[in-house]
Amino acid sequence: MCQSSINVAISRLRELFDDPLFVRLGKTLEPTIRATEILQNLTPVIDTMAAVLRNASDFDPETSSPVFKTGYSGDLANAAFNSSHSSFM
């Protein structure tokens, strides 16, 4: 992620949590108490997700048995499929 993307993400989080999340102390940024609480609550979730992803096998569409369904808005469907594919719409 570039710095501007990180700044936008942090701005959204600040608004969501109604907290500055970081405060400047001299030349460094320190997490607020709320940011530390959020990290403590999310750490187990992130650790669990990482473990699941580590144990996930590679996806092979040739051997995969689940059915995947997709949906499109009218505008996207019109752009994606021309009239020769009208049976898909």
Steps between C-alpha positions, in 0.01 A plus 500: 500500500619850428505767768192680368300174508607442858402857593155450345455169683604653833264794443212258448593307813522824700150588390368150564644480851458872579859509623824649362657149541853652499646805673830670426755488780807686384606344172301179547138395479363302793174302501218632713347285772211424261741390225673267744163354605404445135831324434453275804151404378604443139824310560328163569279546193797585278697205640209264428461632145873461438489139624206421273676652201823313577308171498296577190575293194547657162176554310471289185184575300535170311460294817291735714148374571330804663259698285585869464228746408560855386267792463521808289320830501307582184762750384787258553313218330425724201865600475631146546264319265398625158176401326657179362515371855145593594435150636721589799291800601 
